[in-house]
Amino acid sequence: MTARHAAKGRSNAKADASEGRARHAGHLAQDAPGEKNGHRPRSAHHARTVAVAAAIAAVVAAGAVMASPQLRGQIFSLAGGADNNAGASAASSRRDDASASGKKDGGSDANVSDANVSDASTSDASASDASASAEAEAAPQEDTTALDTGAGAKVTTFATSGGISVTAPAGFESTPTCRHLQDAVAAFTAKGYHLGFAMVDLKTGRGASYNASQKFYPASSIKAVYVTAILESTHGGAASSSDAITKCLVDSDNDAFRTLLKTYGYNVYGSWLQSRAPEAAQEAYGYNYPHISAAGMLNCWREVYRFGKSGEPGASLLTGCLARTNHSAWGALLRDRFTVWSKPGWYPTNEGLASTATADNGIVFSDCGDYAVAVLSDAPSDFDSLLPVLDALNAAHGKMCGGSSALRQTSATTVG
């Protein structure tokens, strides 16, 4: 497997104790590692398409099932190829995919016979055919299992043997897509990580969840919750802090987040969470990153969705930022096809109230309906491992709602 995206963080000065939150000050002053790095422009995505296809073909040829390293490189790629953290060159080389370049020997042999030339041409043609065949085999494939996904379809709720709760059209349980979701969760937890997720189609209510009531440290994924809370509570007035909001959401800038907290306070944070994620509300009255469950986070994103589509003051600022967040696994996985509002978070170490985390939550405007999804874990900044879970969740939504069930970044042979 590729190396993890763990970037060694830097520590800022401690927060001013006069804010009355001295018990948290040590943590509040720390940046989540790597979250202030820049991000390559999305135009770089097109230049890497060929590399993505080649990597997937190599995976299939080897019989392996893994997330595309090109995709993973997009999540933590740096603007201009530079790392803003001067001490993180080694970490940067681990999280950015090296660009492999090779040279062909030039020139020709004057004594090559016609027969050899013919053999060479035949060999080249065979290689080309083999390459085309490998690319066709590696192309995302649909789960073709017959399933009634219409509005009048019979819907059942069941739990898989691996503990995933599913509400989906009858027959979904026996599909390869369902089995792949189970396999993705099993592979993630086999590494010793804990995981919680909740996904729901916002029109039909179909979806899946796992360990959804367990609380996790959300890292910077919680910033979308805070920004939504202050925009709503001020009836859009907080949009006057648009620069700080943009930096907080798009670049996951912790200094900008602290600026917003100093300006708008914690009371709005805790109050907003009371009716949506009560398990996080009390901690939010005095702590930047309150622990929250996947079920609670999903409820928060339901409100993000409502507010974002409402046309209310501040809504366009919020959604404009969420649609272009850097370092988002959901964005890297799906933004070439759909609009995705998302906010990731990651943390590589366990330091008191701040524990290890890899999380990504949001709204996907898919080909078969909009869905909200919250994925939290205690993996230490490990998007390599989390990507197959996100991929499987997106495929599961497509299968149960009548859209694409193709896996985007894993071997199609696992869905056959």
NUPA-985311 format. One record per residue (C-alpha): x, y, z; residue in one letter. Coordinates in steps of 0.25 Angstrom, whole numbers, plus 5000, padded with zeros to 4 digits. Example, Ala and Ser with C-alpha at 12.3 -4.5 7.8 and 13.67 -1.06 7.14 Angstrom:
2
{xx 5049	yy 4982	zz 5031	res a} $
{xx 5055	yy 4996	zz 5029	res s} $
***
This chain:
416
{xx 5000	yy 5000	zz 5000	res m} $
{xx 5004	yy 5014	zz 4998	res t} $
{xx 5010	yy 5022	zz 5010	res a} $
{xx 5000	yy 5030	zz 5018	res r} $
{xx 4997	yy 5044	zz 5017	res h} $
{xx 5002	yy 5048	zz 5031	res a} $
{xx 5009	yy 5062	zz 5031	res a} $
{xx 5016	yy 5066	zz 5043	res k} $
{xx 5009	yy 5078	zz 5049	res g} $
{xx 5014	yy 5091	zz 5054	res r} $
{xx 5009	yy 5097	zz 5068	res s} $
{xx 5005	yy 5111	zz 5069	res n} $
{xx 5005	yy 5120	zz 5081	res a} $
{xx 4995	yy 5116	zz 5092	res k} $
{xx 4982	yy 5123	zz 5092	res a} $
{xx 4980	yy 5135	zz 5101	res d} $
{xx 4976	yy 5130	zz 5115	res a} $
{xx 4967	yy 5142	zz 5117	res s} $
{xx 4957	yy 5136	zz 5108	res e} $
{xx 4952	yy 5128	zz 5120	res g} $
{xx 4956	yy 5114	zz 5114	res r} $
{xx 4969	yy 5111	zz 5120	res a} $
{xx 4966	yy 5097	zz 5121	res r} $
{xx 4966	yy 5095	zz 5106	res h} $
{xx 4976	yy 5106	zz 5103	res a} $
{xx 4988	yy 5096	zz 5100	res g} $
{xx 4980	yy 5089	zz 5090	res h} $
{xx 4972	yy 5100	zz 5083	res l} $
{xx 4986	yy 5106	zz 5080	res a} $
{xx 4990	yy 5094	zz 5072	res q} $
{xx 4988	yy 5093	zz 5057	res d} $
{xx 4984	yy 5080	zz 5051	res a} $
{xx 4996	yy 5076	zz 5043	res p} $
{xx 4996	yy 5079	zz 5028	res g} $
{xx 4983	yy 5086	zz 5028	res e} $
{xx 4989	yy 5100	zz 5025	res k} $
{xx 4996	yy 5094	zz 5013	res n} $
{xx 4992	yy 5099	zz 4999	res g} $
{xx 4985	yy 5091	zz 4988	res h} $
{xx 4988	yy 5089	zz 4974	res r} $
{xx 4978	yy 5096	zz 4964	res p} $
{xx 4968	yy 5086	zz 4959	res r} $
{xx 4973	yy 5088	zz 4945	res s} $
{xx 4984	yy 5078	zz 4949	res a} $
{xx 4973	yy 5067	zz 4950	res h} $
{xx 4972	yy 5066	zz 4935	res h} $
{xx 4987	yy 5065	zz 4933	res a} $
{xx 4987	yy 5053	zz 4942	res r} $
{xx 4976	yy 5045	zz 4936	res t} $
{xx 4985	yy 5036	zz 4928	res v} $
{xx 4993	yy 5033	zz 4940	res a} $
{xx 4981	yy 5029	zz 4948	res v} $
{xx 4977	yy 5020	zz 4937	res a} $
{xx 4990	yy 5013	zz 4936	res a} $
{xx 4991	yy 5012	zz 4951	res a} $
{xx 4977	yy 5005	zz 4951	res i} $
{xx 4981	yy 4996	zz 4940	res a} $
{xx 4994	yy 4992	zz 4948	res a} $
{xx 4985	yy 4989	zz 4960	res v} $
{xx 4976	yy 4980	zz 4952	res v} $
{xx 4988	yy 4972	zz 4946	res a} $
{xx 4993	yy 4969	zz 4959	res a} $
{xx 4980	yy 4965	zz 4965	res g} $
{xx 4980	yy 4975	zz 4976	res a} $
{xx 4969	yy 4984	zz 4981	res v} $
{xx 4974	yy 4998	zz 4986	res m} $
{xx 4970	yy 5012	zz 4984	res a} $
{xx 4977	yy 5020	zz 4973	res s} $
{xx 4990	yy 5027	zz 4977	res p} $
{xx 4987	yy 5038	zz 4967	res q} $
{xx 4974	yy 5041	zz 4974	res l} $
{xx 4981	yy 5040	zz 4988	res r} $
{xx 4991	yy 5050	zz 4983	res g} $
{xx 4981	yy 5060	zz 4979	res q} $
{xx 4975	yy 5060	zz 4993	res i} $
{xx 4988	yy 5066	zz 4998	res f} $
{xx 4995	yy 5072	zz 4986	res s} $
{xx 5001	yy 5086	zz 4989	res l} $
{xx 4999	yy 5099	zz 4981	res a} $
{xx 5011	yy 5101	zz 4972	res g} $
{xx 5017	yy 5088	zz 4977	res g} $
{xx 5022	yy 5095	zz 4990	res a} $
{xx 5020	yy 5091	zz 5004	res d} $
{xx 5016	yy 5103	zz 5013	res n} $
{xx 5022	yy 5095	zz 5025	res n} $
{xx 5037	yy 5097	zz 5024	res a} $
{xx 5040	yy 5084	zz 5033	res g} $
{xx 5030	yy 5075	zz 5025	res a} $
{xx 5038	yy 5071	zz 5013	res s} $
{xx 5039	yy 5056	zz 5016	res a} $
{xx 5024	yy 5056	zz 5019	res a} $
{xx 5021	yy 5063	zz 5007	res s} $
{xx 5028	yy 5053	zz 4999	res s} $
{xx 5020	yy 5042	zz 5005	res r} $
{xx 5007	yy 5049	zz 5003	res r} $
{xx 5009	yy 5054	zz 4988	res d} $
{xx 5011	yy 5043	zz 4978	res d} $
{xx 5025	yy 5044	zz 4971	res a} $
{xx 5024	yy 5047	zz 4956	res s} $
{xx 5031	yy 5035	zz 4949	res a} $
{xx 5038	yy 5039	zz 4936	res s} $
{xx 5045	yy 5029	zz 4927	res g} $
{xx 5054	yy 5031	zz 4915	res k} $
{xx 5054	yy 5023	zz 4902	res k} $
{xx 5067	yy 5019	zz 4896	res d} $
{xx 5068	yy 5027	zz 4883	res g} $
{xx 5074	yy 5024	zz 4869	res g} $
{xx 5073	yy 5011	zz 4861	res s} $
{xx 5081	yy 5000	zz 4856	res d} $
{xx 5085	yy 5001	zz 4841	res a} $
{xx 5086	yy 4985	zz 4840	res n} $
{xx 5072	yy 4982	zz 4845	res v} $
{xx 5066	yy 4972	zz 4835	res s} $
{xx 5052	yy 4974	zz 4829	res d} $
{xx 5048	yy 4961	zz 4836	res a} $
{xx 5052	yy 4967	zz 4850	res n} $
{xx 5045	yy 4980	zz 4846	res v} $
{xx 5032	yy 4972	zz 4843	res s} $
{xx 5034	yy 4964	zz 4856	res d} $
{xx 5036	yy 4977	zz 4864	res a} $
{xx 5023	yy 4983	zz 4858	res s} $
{xx 5015	yy 4971	zz 4861	res t} $
{xx 5021	yy 4972	zz 4875	res s} $
{xx 5017	yy 4986	zz 4877	res d} $
{xx 5003	yy 4983	zz 4871	res a} $
{xx 5001	yy 4972	zz 4881	res s} $
{xx 5006	yy 4981	zz 4893	res a} $
{xx 4996	yy 4992	zz 4888	res s} $
{xx 4985	yy 4981	zz 4888	res d} $
{xx 4989	yy 4976	zz 4902	res a} $
{xx 4989	yy 4990	zz 4907	res s} $
{xx 4975	yy 4993	zz 4901	res a} $
{xx 4970	yy 4980	zz 4907	res s} $
{xx 4976	yy 4984	zz 4921	res a} $
{xx 4969	yy 4998	zz 4920	res e} $
{xx 4956	yy 4992	zz 4917	res a} $
{xx 4957	yy 4982	zz 4928	res e} $
{xx 4960	yy 4993	zz 4938	res a} $
{xx 4949	yy 5002	zz 4934	res a} $
{xx 4939	yy 5004	zz 4945	res p} $
{xx 4928	yy 4994	zz 4943	res q} $
{xx 4913	yy 4994	zz 4948	res e} $
{xx 4907	yy 4983	zz 4957	res d} $
{xx 4897	yy 4978	zz 4948	res t} $
{xx 4889	yy 4970	zz 4958	res t} $
{xx 4874	yy 4973	zz 4955	res a} $
{xx 4868	yy 4982	zz 4966	res l} $
{xx 4855	yy 4990	zz 4966	res d} $
{xx 4859	yy 5003	zz 4971	res t} $
{xx 4847	yy 5011	zz 4966	res g} $
{xx 4838	yy 5020	zz 4976	res a} $
{xx 4829	yy 5008	zz 4978	res g} $
{xx 4839	yy 4998	zz 4981	res a} $
{xx 4838	yy 4989	zz 4993	res k} $
{xx 4849	yy 4995	zz 5003	res v} $
{xx 4854	yy 4986	zz 5015	res t} $
{xx 4863	yy 4989	zz 5027	res t} $
{xx 4873	yy 4979	zz 5031	res f} $
{xx 4887	yy 4978	zz 5037	res a} $
{xx 4898	yy 4971	zz 5030	res t} $
{xx 4907	yy 4960	zz 5037	res s} $
{xx 4918	yy 4971	zz 5039	res g} $
{xx 4908	yy 4980	zz 5047	res g} $
{xx 4904	yy 4990	zz 5035	res i} $
{xx 4890	yy 4995	zz 5036	res s} $
{xx 4884	yy 4996	zz 5022	res v} $
{xx 4870	yy 5002	zz 5017	res t} $
{xx 4869	yy 4998	zz 5003	res a} $
{xx 4861	yy 4992	zz 4992	res p} $
{xx 4858	yy 4977	zz 4994	res a} $
{xx 4869	yy 4969	zz 4989	res g} $
{xx 4880	yy 4979	zz 4991	res f} $
{xx 4886	yy 4970	zz 5002	res e} $
{xx 4890	yy 4959	zz 4992	res s} $
{xx 4897	yy 4969	zz 4982	res t} $
{xx 4912	yy 4969	zz 4980	res p} $
{xx 4911	yy 4984	zz 4983	res t} $
{xx 4906	yy 4981	zz 4997	res c} $
{xx 4917	yy 4971	zz 4999	res r} $
{xx 4927	yy 4980	zz 4995	res h} $
{xx 4923	yy 4990	zz 5005	res l} $
{xx 4924	yy 4980	zz 5016	res q} $
{xx 4938	yy 4976	zz 5011	res d} $
{xx 4942	yy 4991	zz 5011	res a} $
{xx 4938	yy 4993	zz 5025	res v} $
{xx 4945	yy 4979	zz 5029	res a} $
{xx 4958	yy 4983	zz 5022	res a} $
{xx 4958	yy 4997	zz 5029	res f} $
{xx 4955	yy 4991	zz 5043	res t} $
{xx 4965	yy 4980	zz 5041	res a} $
{xx 4976	yy 4990	zz 5042	res k} $
{xx 4971	yy 4993	zz 5057	res g} $
{xx 4964	yy 5006	zz 5053	res y} $
{xx 4950	yy 5009	zz 5058	res h} $
{xx 4940	yy 5015	zz 5048	res l} $
{xx 4926	yy 5021	zz 5049	res g} $
{xx 4918	yy 5025	zz 5037	res f} $
{xx 4904	yy 5029	zz 5033	res a} $
{xx 4899	yy 5032	zz 5019	res m} $
{xx 4884	yy 5035	zz 5014	res v} $
{xx 4878	yy 5038	zz 5001	res d} $
{xx 4871	yy 5052	zz 5004	res l} $
{xx 4858	yy 5048	zz 4996	res k} $
{xx 4856	yy 5034	zz 4998	res t} $
{xx 4862	yy 5031	zz 5012	res g} $
{xx 4870	yy 5019	zz 5007	res r} $
{xx 4884	yy 5018	zz 5013	res g} $
{xx 4893	yy 5011	zz 5021	res a} $
{xx 4900	yy 5013	zz 5035	res s} $
{xx 4911	yy 5006	zz 5043	res y} $
{xx 4914	yy 5009	zz 5058	res n} $
{xx 4907	yy 5022	zz 5056	res a} $
{xx 4905	yy 5026	zz 5071	res s} $
{xx 4920	yy 5025	zz 5075	res q} $
{xx 4926	yy 5038	zz 5077	res k} $
{xx 4939	yy 5042	zz 5069	res f} $
{xx 4949	yy 5053	zz 5069	res y} $
{xx 4944	yy 5061	zz 5057	res p} $
{xx 4957	yy 5069	zz 5055	res a} $
{xx 4954	yy 5080	zz 5044	res s} $
{xx 4942	yy 5074	zz 5038	res s} $
{xx 4934	yy 5081	zz 5049	res i} $
{xx 4938	yy 5095	zz 5044	res k} $
{xx 4926	yy 5093	zz 5034	res a} $
{xx 4917	yy 5092	zz 5045	res v} $
{xx 4922	yy 5104	zz 5052	res y} $
{xx 4921	yy 5113	zz 5040	res v} $
{xx 4907	yy 5108	zz 5037	res t} $
{xx 4903	yy 5111	zz 5051	res a} $
{xx 4909	yy 5126	zz 5051	res i} $
{xx 4903	yy 5129	zz 5038	res l} $
{xx 4889	yy 5124	zz 5042	res e} $
{xx 4889	yy 5130	zz 5055	res s} $
{xx 4893	yy 5144	zz 5050	res t} $
{xx 4883	yy 5143	zz 5038	res h} $
{xx 4895	yy 5144	zz 5029	res g} $
{xx 4902	yy 5155	zz 5036	res g} $
{xx 4914	yy 5146	zz 5038	res a} $
{xx 4917	yy 5147	zz 5024	res a} $
{xx 4924	yy 5160	zz 5027	res s} $
{xx 4935	yy 5151	zz 5031	res s} $
{xx 4935	yy 5144	zz 5017	res s} $
{xx 4951	yy 5144	zz 5017	res d} $
{xx 4952	yy 5137	zz 5030	res a} $
{xx 4941	yy 5127	zz 5026	res i} $
{xx 4947	yy 5124	zz 5012	res t} $
{xx 4960	yy 5121	zz 5018	res k} $
{xx 4954	yy 5113	zz 5030	res c} $
{xx 4946	yy 5104	zz 5020	res l} $
{xx 4954	yy 5104	zz 5007	res v} $
{xx 4968	yy 5103	zz 5013	res d} $
{xx 4964	yy 5098	zz 5027	res s} $
{xx 4972	yy 5109	zz 5033	res d} $
{xx 4972	yy 5108	zz 5048	res n} $
{xx 4976	yy 5122	zz 5050	res d} $
{xx 4964	yy 5127	zz 5042	res a} $
{xx 4955	yy 5117	zz 5051	res f} $
{xx 4960	yy 5123	zz 5064	res r} $
{xx 4957	yy 5137	zz 5058	res t} $
{xx 4943	yy 5133	zz 5056	res l} $
{xx 4942	yy 5127	zz 5069	res l} $
{xx 4947	yy 5139	zz 5076	res k} $
{xx 4937	yy 5148	zz 5068	res t} $
{xx 4925	yy 5140	zz 5069	res y} $
{xx 4927	yy 5131	zz 5082	res g} $
{xx 4924	yy 5118	zz 5086	res y} $
{xx 4909	yy 5119	zz 5091	res n} $
{xx 4904	yy 5119	zz 5077	res v} $
{xx 4912	yy 5106	zz 5075	res y} $
{xx 4906	yy 5099	zz 5086	res g} $
{xx 4892	yy 5104	zz 5084	res s} $
{xx 4892	yy 5100	zz 5069	res w} $
{xx 4897	yy 5086	zz 5072	res l} $
{xx 4886	yy 5084	zz 5084	res q} $
{xx 4875	yy 5079	zz 5074	res s} $
{xx 4884	yy 5073	zz 5064	res r} $
{xx 4896	yy 5066	zz 5071	res a} $
{xx 4893	yy 5067	zz 5086	res p} $
{xx 4904	yy 5057	zz 5089	res e} $
{xx 4914	yy 5069	zz 5084	res a} $
{xx 4906	yy 5081	zz 5089	res a} $
{xx 4912	yy 5082	zz 5103	res q} $
{xx 4926	yy 5081	zz 5099	res e} $
{xx 4924	yy 5091	zz 5088	res a} $
{xx 4921	yy 5102	zz 5098	res y} $
{xx 4936	yy 5103	zz 5101	res g} $
{xx 4944	yy 5094	zz 5091	res y} $
{xx 4947	yy 5096	zz 5077	res n} $
{xx 4946	yy 5082	zz 5072	res y} $
{xx 4935	yy 5075	zz 5080	res p} $
{xx 4934	yy 5060	zz 5079	res h} $
{xx 4922	yy 5055	zz 5071	res i} $
{xx 4915	yy 5043	zz 5065	res s} $
{xx 4913	yy 5040	zz 5050	res a} $
{xx 4898	yy 5040	zz 5053	res a} $
{xx 4900	yy 5054	zz 5059	res g} $
{xx 4909	yy 5059	zz 5048	res m} $
{xx 4899	yy 5054	zz 5038	res l} $
{xx 4888	yy 5062	zz 5044	res n} $
{xx 4897	yy 5075	zz 5044	res c} $
{xx 4899	yy 5072	zz 5029	res w} $
{xx 4884	yy 5071	zz 5026	res r} $
{xx 4883	yy 5085	zz 5032	res e} $
{xx 4895	yy 5089	zz 5023	res v} $
{xx 4887	yy 5084	zz 5011	res y} $
{xx 4874	yy 5091	zz 5015	res r} $
{xx 4881	yy 5104	zz 5018	res f} $
{xx 4890	yy 5103	zz 5006	res g} $
{xx 4878	yy 5102	zz 4996	res k} $
{xx 4869	yy 5112	zz 5003	res s} $
{xx 4875	yy 5125	zz 4997	res g} $
{xx 4875	yy 5131	zz 5011	res e} $
{xx 4886	yy 5141	zz 5014	res p} $
{xx 4900	yy 5135	zz 5015	res g} $
{xx 4896	yy 5122	zz 5008	res a} $
{xx 4903	yy 5124	zz 4995	res s} $
{xx 4916	yy 5128	zz 5003	res l} $
{xx 4915	yy 5115	zz 5010	res l} $
{xx 4912	yy 5106	zz 4998	res t} $
{xx 4922	yy 5113	zz 4990	res g} $
{xx 4933	yy 5109	zz 5000	res c} $
{xx 4928	yy 5095	zz 5002	res l} $
{xx 4928	yy 5092	zz 4987	res a} $
{xx 4943	yy 5094	zz 4986	res r} $
{xx 4949	yy 5090	zz 4999	res t} $
{xx 4964	yy 5085	zz 4998	res n} $
{xx 4968	yy 5072	zz 5003	res h} $
{xx 4954	yy 5065	zz 5002	res s} $
{xx 4954	yy 5051	zz 4999	res a} $
{xx 4940	yy 5052	zz 4994	res w} $
{xx 4943	yy 5063	zz 4985	res g} $
{xx 4955	yy 5056	zz 4979	res a} $
{xx 4946	yy 5043	zz 4977	res l} $
{xx 4934	yy 5050	zz 4971	res l} $
{xx 4936	yy 5065	zz 4967	res r} $
{xx 4939	yy 5061	zz 4953	res d} $
{xx 4925	yy 5056	zz 4951	res r} $
{xx 4916	yy 5063	zz 4962	res f} $
{xx 4915	yy 5075	zz 4971	res t} $
{xx 4920	yy 5071	zz 4984	res v} $
{xx 4920	yy 5080	zz 4997	res w} $
{xx 4929	yy 5074	zz 5007	res s} $
{xx 4939	yy 5077	zz 5019	res k} $
{xx 4950	yy 5067	zz 5023	res p} $
{xx 4958	yy 5066	zz 5035	res g} $
{xx 4970	yy 5059	zz 5040	res w} $
{xx 4980	yy 5058	zz 5051	res y} $
{xx 4992	yy 5048	zz 5053	res p} $
{xx 4994	yy 5048	zz 5068	res t} $
{xx 4987	yy 5046	zz 5081	res n} $
{xx 4989	yy 5058	zz 5090	res e} $
{xx 4979	yy 5059	zz 5101	res g} $
{xx 4965	yy 5064	zz 5096	res l} $
{xx 4971	yy 5063	zz 5082	res a} $
{xx 4972	yy 5049	zz 5077	res s} $
{xx 4975	yy 5043	zz 5064	res t} $
{xx 4965	yy 5045	zz 5053	res a} $
{xx 4962	yy 5043	zz 5038	res t} $
{xx 4948	yy 5049	zz 5034	res a} $
{xx 4941	yy 5054	zz 5022	res d} $
{xx 4926	yy 5058	zz 5022	res n} $
{xx 4917	yy 5065	zz 5012	res g} $
{xx 4906	yy 5065	zz 5002	res i} $
{xx 4907	yy 5058	zz 4988	res v} $
{xx 4898	yy 5063	zz 4977	res f} $
{xx 4899	yy 5049	zz 4970	res s} $
{xx 4893	yy 5044	zz 4957	res d} $
{xx 4881	yy 5038	zz 4964	res c} $
{xx 4878	yy 5048	zz 4975	res g} $
{xx 4885	yy 5056	zz 4986	res d} $
{xx 4891	yy 5049	zz 4998	res y} $
{xx 4897	yy 5053	zz 5011	res a} $
{xx 4908	yy 5045	zz 5017	res v} $
{xx 4917	yy 5046	zz 5030	res a} $
{xx 4929	yy 5037	zz 5031	res v} $
{xx 4937	yy 5038	zz 5044	res l} $
{xx 4949	yy 5030	zz 5049	res s} $
{xx 4961	yy 5029	zz 5058	res d} $
{xx 4971	yy 5026	zz 5047	res a} $
{xx 4983	yy 5035	zz 5048	res p} $
{xx 4982	yy 5043	zz 5036	res s} $
{xx 4980	yy 5031	zz 5027	res d} $
{xx 4972	yy 5035	zz 5015	res f} $
{xx 4979	yy 5023	zz 5008	res d} $
{xx 4971	yy 5014	zz 5016	res s} $
{xx 4958	yy 5022	zz 5017	res l} $
{xx 4956	yy 5024	zz 5002	res l} $
{xx 4951	yy 5010	zz 4999	res p} $
{xx 4940	yy 5012	zz 5009	res v} $
{xx 4936	yy 5025	zz 5002	res l} $
{xx 4936	yy 5018	zz 4989	res d} $
{xx 4928	yy 5006	zz 4994	res a} $
{xx 4917	yy 5016	zz 5000	res l} $
{xx 4916	yy 5024	zz 4987	res n} $
{xx 4914	yy 5011	zz 4979	res a} $
{xx 4904	yy 5006	zz 4990	res a} $
{xx 4896	yy 5019	zz 4989	res h} $
{xx 4896	yy 5017	zz 4973	res g} $
{xx 4891	yy 5003	zz 4974	res k} $
{xx 4880	yy 5005	zz 4984	res m} $
{xx 4875	yy 5018	zz 4977	res c} $
{xx 4876	yy 5014	zz 4962	res g} $
{xx 4889	yy 5021	zz 4959	res g} $
{xx 4903	yy 5017	zz 4956	res s} $
{xx 4908	yy 5006	zz 4965	res s} $
{xx 4922	yy 5006	zz 4958	res a} $
{xx 4934	yy 5006	zz 4968	res l} $
{xx 4942	yy 5019	zz 4964	res r} $
{xx 4956	yy 5015	zz 4970	res q} $
{xx 4956	yy 5000	zz 4973	res t} $
{xx 4957	yy 4988	zz 4964	res s} $
{xx 4944	yy 4985	zz 4956	res a} $
{xx 4946	yy 4970	zz 4958	res t} $
{xx 4941	yy 4971	zz 4972	res t} $
{xx 4928	yy 4975	zz 4967	res v} $
{xx 4926	yy 4964	zz 4957	res g} $
***
